[in-house]
Amino acid sequence: MRIAVIGDVGGHAVQLRQALRELPHDVTVIQVGDLVDRGPDSLGVLDAVAPMLGERWVQLAGNHEAQYLPGATVFWPEPLPGVEMLRAWWADGRMRVAAAVTANGDEFLLTHAGLTVSAWQRLGEPADAAEAADLLNERPELIWEMGAHARDEQAGPLWAESGAALHEPWMRYGGIVPFGQIHGHSTVVDFKHERWRCDGRVKHRTTVDWAARHVTTRVGGRLFIGVDPGHGRDGAGSWRPLMLDDAEVHARL
């Protein structure tokens, strides 16, 4: 199986449709959340995704989706059409918190922002990505936790910032890092200006595909891959989904 991981879309329907046209017809897609807000056409994004949800399209929630779920506080200042669509996806399980895959022998947990050491410990220290994904989908209350402006370990898997909250604590962790991770939400580089947003060991252990807008950091023998292309308001001129060959989805569909 080939899997395409699509990072934050952020309301850019044109960029999403272009990426989908270029994908192989038999690919399975995992989208890591933040479909909406910022860009010009959030409803167009939701309309494009809706008919594909199911076995061949795994939709994860981002913090920009979570704010529209029942009981949440909306933080984005611009009204979003399609709120009821998002709530229906959440209610019937078409949108979830996490998924797990193996690809070329490597095991990955996929969430919107990444699972911090602290959040992993609160889950009971699951030994593999599939168990972690199932626990996150069974305990969605963790997704509301922001921590100190998402920059510390208390941030949940929809809020944790790359670098200080996600990478550094895992690099300090004294045990075995149980699995790799693939996430969106934030990145340790500024793609638009091709600049770093971090230094020290995170920078030294990170490689960047500037054209595809992917960031790969080596953490305790595992790979942590960031796929947020940083579309912002204007949309990225160049970016690609992350392609995983010889892959298998392990989380329950």
N, C-alpha and C positions, 0 to 999 in steps of 0.2 A: 504494500500500500504506500502511496505517496501522500504526504500531508503538507498542506500549506498553512502556515501560521500568519495571520494578518494582524498587524498591530493596530493601534488607535486610529480610528477613521475620522472622528471629530467633525462629523457633519459634512464631509467632502464626498458627495455622491459621485461626482465625475471621476475622481481618483480611484474610488472603490470599483466602479464599473470597468474602468480601464484595466485594473489589476485582474479582475475576474475574467475578462476576455482573453487575457494572456495565459491563464492557468490551463493545464491539461484537463481534458473533459472528465477524467476518472479520478481526480484528486479529491481528498477529504479536507475540508477547511475547518480550522479552529480559529475563531476570532476572539481576541483577549479583552474585549470590552472597550468602553468609550467610543461607541458608535456615533454619539450625538454631541451637540453643542459646538461652539466656536465657528465652525464652517457655515456655508450659506444654505445647506439643504439637508438638515437632519431627517426630515420626513422622507426625503428621497432615499436616504440611506436605509431607513427602516423598511420602506416599501421594497427595496432591492433585496434585503436580507430575508424578509418574511416568508416568501415561497420556498426558500432553500433550507429553512430550519428542519432539522431531523438527523437521520443517520449520517448524512454526508456533510452536514454543517453543524458544528458544535459551537454554541454561542455562550461566551462567558460574560459576566457582569463586570462593568467598571464602576468607578465611583460616580461617573456622570450618569449612569443608569440607576445606580442605587438611590440617588437622591430623589428619584421619582417614585420609588416603591412605597407602599402604604406604611405610614408611621415615620417616614424619613423627613428631613428638613431640606428643602430645595435651596441650593446655594448659588446656582447659575442665574444671573439676572434677566436673561432673555427667555420668554415663554417657549416651551417646546410642544409642538403638535405631535401627536402620537404617543402621549403618556399612557393611555389605556392599552395600547399595543404592548408596550414594555411590561406593564403590570400583568397582562395576560400571559406573556412568555414566562415570567417569573412564577406565576401561580400554577401553571401546568408543567413546569419543569423544562421548558424549551430554552430557558436561560439559567445557568448555574454559576457556581463560584469557581470551580476548578475542573481540570481534566488531567490525565496522565498519559504519556506516550513513551514508547521505546523507539529509538531510531539508530540504526547502525550499532546496536549494542549498548547505547547510552540511554539512561532513564531520566525522564524530565517530568516535573510538575509544572503545569501551566495555570497561572492565575493572572489577574490584571496587573498587580504591582509587585508580586513576589512574596514568598513566605519567609518572614524573619525568623531568627533563632528563637526568639521569645514566643512567637505565635506557634511555631513547631512544637515547642515544649508544652504549651498550653493544650495542644492536641494530643499529648501523650507520647511525643517523639516517635511518630510512625516511621517504620524502617524503610518503606518504599513509597514511591510517588503515587501509586494507585491507591494505597491505603490513605495517604494524606489527602488525595482528592476526594475520596469518599467521605472522610471525616469533615472536610470543609463543606461539602455539599449537604451534610447532615447537620452541621452547626453553623448556619449562615450568620449567627449573631456576631461572629468575629469580623465580618466585613464592615461593620459600622465604626470600628475602632480606628481613630485617626492618630493617636499618640500626640506628641508635641509637634504640631504642624507637620506630621507625617515624616519627621526626620529622626525619630528614635525607634527602638525595637518594639515599642508597644503598638506601633501602627499595624493595622490588619492588612490582609492581602489585597485590599482595594486601594490602600493609601500609602504603603511604604515607599519611601523615596530610594532610588538607586544610590549607591555609595554609602552614606552614613548609616542609613537604617537597614539596608539589605546586605550589601557586600562586606562592609567592615566587620560587623559582628560575626558573620559566618567565617571570615578569615581569622578572627580571634578565637573561634570555637575550638576547644581542645580535643574534641572527639572526631569521629568520622562523619564527614558531610554525607548525608544519606542518599541524595539524588541531586541531579542538576535541575535547573529551573529555566523556564522561558516566560517572559513577562513583558508588559507594555508600561504605560503610565508615565515613566520618566526615564531619563538616560543620563549617563555621565559625560556626554559630549553635547555641544551645540552644533547640530548638523548644518544649519544654514550658513554659519560662519566658519565651520570646520575648526572649532576650538574645544578644548577640554574644559570640563566643569569640575574636575577633581585632580588631585595629584597623589603622590605617595604610592603605596602598593597597589591600590585599585588601578591607577593609571598604568603602572608597570606590568600588571597582569592582564591588561585589556587590549584586544585588537578591534579595529573598527573597519567595517565595510561602508565607506562614505557614500557610495553610489546606491547601494541597497538600503542603507540606513539601519544596519544591524550592528550591535555591540556585543562582543563575547568576552567574558571575564573568567579566568581560571580561579576557582575557589576550592581549595582542598582536594584537588584531583577531579573535580566536577566542573561542568561548564554552566555558567549563568548567562543566558542570551537575552538581550533587550531588543525588542522589535518595535518600539514606539518610533514612528518616523518623524514625529514632531511637525505635523501638518500646520498647526497653528491656525491663524485666520485665513491665510492665503493658500495653503496646500503645498505639499512638497512637489517640486518639479521632477525629481527623480527618487524612486523608492521601489522596493519589491517585497512581496511576501517572503517569509523564510520557508524554504523548501526542505522537507525531511524525507529522505529516501529510505526504503526498506523499513518502514515505520508501522507501528500498530497503536491504536488507541486502547487504553486499558480501563479508564474510568467508565462507570455504567452509563449507557446511553438511554 
